[in-house]
């Protein structure tokens, strides 16, 4: 069966109908080698949409995903990465959906992923 792609809202991006989420796999359970194997299997089947969150393994899941993608040598423009922002750190302004936390949380996620966008 061939992967189907859908428009992501009005962003102009086409994403695979299935995405890969790193919730319970990256960080405490899997290392980079295993992550690379899983991510490559997804790409082999047409997945171009990969999800993460700042809270997954306290940010370690984003680090592992970013490292695996770099080591696999994927072009950044060929994949779509999403992450979720809310829980952040322990300070009163380090979580939630304030403008401050959305901007700082996004920058921190990009740093952990080692990506520009």
C-alpha positions as CSV (number, residue, x, y, z in Angstrom):
1,X,0.0,0.0,0.0
2,X,1.3,3.5,-0.9
3,X,1.4,6.2,1.7
4,X,-1.1,9.0,1.3
5,X,-0.4,12.6,2.0
6,X,-2.7,15.4,3.1
7,X,-2.3,19.2,3.4
8,X,-1.4,20.4,6.8
9,X,-4.0,23.1,7.2
10,X,-3.1,26.0,4.9
11,X,0.6,25.8,5.6
12,X,1.4,24.5,2.1
13,X,3.0,21.4,3.6
14,X,2.0,17.9,2.6
15,X,2.3,15.4,5.5
16,X,1.9,11.6,5.5
17,X,-1.4,10.4,6.9
18,X,0.5,8.5,9.5
19,X,3.2,10.1,11.6
20,X,5.7,8.7,14.0
21,X,5.5,9.9,17.6
22,X,8.4,9.6,20.0
23,X,6.3,9.6,23.2
24,X,7.3,6.3,24.9
25,X,10.1,5.2,22.7
26,X,12.9,7.8,22.6
27,X,14.8,8.8,25.7
28,X,14.5,6.3,28.5
29,X,13.7,3.2,26.4
30,X,15.6,3.5,23.2
31,X,19.0,4.8,22.2
32,X,20.1,6.5,19.0
33,X,20.9,3.3,17.2
34,X,17.4,1.9,17.8
35,X,15.8,5.3,17.0
36,X,17.6,5.4,13.7
37,X,16.3,1.9,12.8
38,X,12.7,2.9,13.6
39,X,12.9,6.3,11.9
40,X,14.3,4.7,8.7
41,X,11.6,2.1,8.7
42,X,9.0,4.9,8.8
43,X,10.7,6.7,5.9
44,X,10.9,3.5,3.9
45,X,7.2,3.4,4.1
46,X,6.6,7.0,3.2
47,X,6.3,8.7,6.6
48,X,7.5,12.3,6.5
49,X,5.8,13.6,9.6
50,X,7.6,13.1,13.0
51,X,6.2,14.2,16.3
52,X,7.8,15.0,19.7
53,X,7.3,17.1,22.8
54,X,9.5,19.1,25.2
55,X,8.3,16.9,28.1
56,X,9.1,13.5,26.5
57,X,12.0,12.1,28.7
58,X,12.6,15.7,29.8
59,X,13.7,16.8,26.4
60,X,15.9,13.7,25.7
61,X,13.5,12.4,23.1
62,X,14.0,15.5,21.0
63,X,17.8,15.2,21.3
64,X,17.7,11.5,20.2
65,X,15.4,12.2,17.3
66,X,17.6,15.1,16.1
67,X,20.8,13.1,16.4
68,X,19.2,10.1,14.6
69,X,18.0,12.3,11.8
70,X,21.5,13.9,11.4
71,X,23.2,10.5,11.4
72,X,20.8,9.2,8.9
73,X,21.7,12.1,6.6
74,X,18.2,13.1,5.9
75,X,17.5,16.5,4.2
76,X,15.6,18.7,6.6
77,X,13.4,19.9,3.8
78,X,12.1,16.3,3.2
79,X,10.6,15.9,6.6
80,X,8.1,17.7,8.9
81,X,8.9,17.8,12.6
82,X,6.2,18.8,15.2
83,X,6.6,19.2,18.9
84,X,4.3,20.1,21.7
85,X,4.9,23.0,24.1
86,X,3.3,23.3,27.5
87,X,5.1,21.6,30.5
88,X,8.6,23.0,30.0
89,X,10.5,23.7,33.2
90,X,9.7,24.1,36.9
91,X,9.6,27.9,37.1
92,X,6.3,29.8,37.1
93,X,6.9,31.1,33.6
94,X,8.6,28.0,32.2
95,X,5.3,26.2,31.4
96,X,1.9,26.9,29.9
97,X,0.9,28.7,26.8
98,X,2.2,32.2,27.4
99,X,3.8,34.0,24.6
100,X,7.1,33.9,26.5
101,X,7.0,30.1,27.0
102,X,5.8,29.4,23.4
103,X,8.8,31.3,22.0
104,X,11.4,30.1,24.5
105,X,10.0,26.5,24.4
106,X,10.2,26.4,20.7
107,X,13.7,27.8,20.6
108,X,14.7,25.2,23.3
109,X,13.1,22.4,21.2
110,X,14.9,23.5,18.1
111,X,18.2,23.5,20.1
112,X,17.6,20.0,21.4
113,X,16.7,18.8,17.9
114,X,19.8,20.7,16.5
115,X,17.6,22.1,13.8
116,X,17.1,25.6,12.4
117,X,13.3,25.2,11.8
